[in-house]
Amino acid sequence: MLQMTSMELQDLIDESIFISTEYQARQRQWDTAAADLAGVLAQIGVALGVANDSYRQVEQVNAARWR
């Protein structure tokens, strides 16, 4: 039969709380890292857009020289 003392049950509860707390801490770290990565990727996207615009402008100027 499965019988637990109140002390064993409390130990299981304490362990579950510890695991939950650790999980939540790791989840916060993950969320922070994901948000940081999203910010970096957004900055890269902006930089690529600016570079693309610059290349297009230069290409238009160069193409106009041959007309």
C-alpha positions, 0 to 999 in steps of 0.5 A: 500500500502507498502510505506517506507520512506528513513529513514525506508529503511535505518533503515532496511539496517542498521539492516541487516548489523548489523545482517550480521556482528553478523553472520559473527563474530559467524561464525568465532568463530564456525570455530575457535572452529571447527578447534580447535576440529579437532586439538584435535581429530588429537592428540587423533588419534596420541596418540591412534596409539602410544598406539596401537603400544605399546600394539602390541609390548608388546603382541608380546614380551609376546607371544614370551615368550611362544614359 
